[in-house]
Amino acid sequence: DIVMTQTPLSSPVTLGQPASISCRSSQSLVHSDGNTYLSWLQQRPGQPPRLLIYKISNRFSGVPDRFSGSGAGTDFTLKISRVEAEDVGVYYCMQATQFPPTFGQGTKVEIK
Amino acid sequence: QVQLVQSGAEVKKPGASVKVSCKASGYTFTSYGISWVRQAPGQGLEWMGWISAYNGNTNYAQKLQGRVTMTTDTSTSTAYMELRSLRSDDTAVYYCARVPARYNWNEVDYWGQGTLVTVSS
């Protein structure tokens, strides 16, 4: 199985300041169809996961533009340009290029 | 709007079975798939498997092969996940999530609210 490694595991951030989460995969996530199936999910406390970003950099419906994704191959990044109180939660990267889909360990974003 | 509404919490004894439902609305059920993901208390996410609501094709995580069955009822736009021979380490919140494709499992978008399954003697 592909191992997804996120850093940091915890990210205390000041409101209005940027935050960045890194995700590295143990193998390239480029699919034979040319797509890279790397997604970012947000899980607020007590809530189900919510899709933020799909295929590296595409924001899902309703996701604020302060969230952005980038990367290629095995290295990916989620950035929050200005953290708001509602952004508190755990963020997961997920690969679905190779069977079975796997998730990173999660990064907890909290307010300083 | 797309909604996935799951069945309520369950408490089961070791060795029993559980069947969780996921009722979809707001889209054409048979044009998509459903993946199931679980989350043990305080832990991360674990993908369990996928079913195409178009043709019933399934793919299961190897560690659950033989214990899990995913089905759909297209007449009610409902997906089901049955897990048998329950163990204490199956205690988790079980989520369904829509897969925005008919034939493959490579993405998920909308998620259900989750169903807590507790396995305890």
Chai-1 contact restraints between the chains, C-beta under 6 A:
chainA,res_idxA,chainB,res_idxB,connection_type,confidence,min_distance_angstrom,max_distance_angstrom,comment,restraint_id
A,Y37,B,N106,contact,1.0,0.0,6.0,A-B,restraint_1
A,P48,B,Y95,contact,1.0,0.0,6.0,A-B,restraint_2
A,P48,B,W111,contact,1.0,0.0,6.0,A-B,restraint_3
A,P48,B,Q113,contact,1.0,0.0,6.0,A-B,restraint_4
A,P48,B,G114,contact,1.0,0.0,6.0,A-B,restraint_5
A,P49,B,W111,contact,1.0,0.0,6.0,A-B,restraint_6
A,L51,B,D109,contact,1.0,0.0,6.0,A-B,restraint_7
A,Y54,B,E107,contact,1.0,0.0,6.0,A-B,restraint_8
A,Y92,B,L45,contact,1.0,0.0,6.0,A-B,restraint_9
A,A96,B,N106,contact,1.0,0.0,6.0,A-B,restraint_10
A,A96,B,E107,contact,1.0,0.0,6.0,A-B,restraint_11
A,P100,B,W47,contact,1.0,0.0,6.0,A-B,restraint_12
A,P100,B,A61,contact,1.0,0.0,6.0,A-B,restraint_13
A,P101,B,W47,contact,1.0,0.0,6.0,A-B,restraint_14
A,F103,B,G44,contact,1.0,0.0,6.0,A-B,restraint_15
A,F103,B,L45,contact,1.0,0.0,6.0,A-B,restraint_16
A,Q105,B,G44,contact,1.0,0.0,6.0,A-B,restraint_17
A,G106,B,G44,contact,1.0,0.0,6.0,A-B,restraint_18
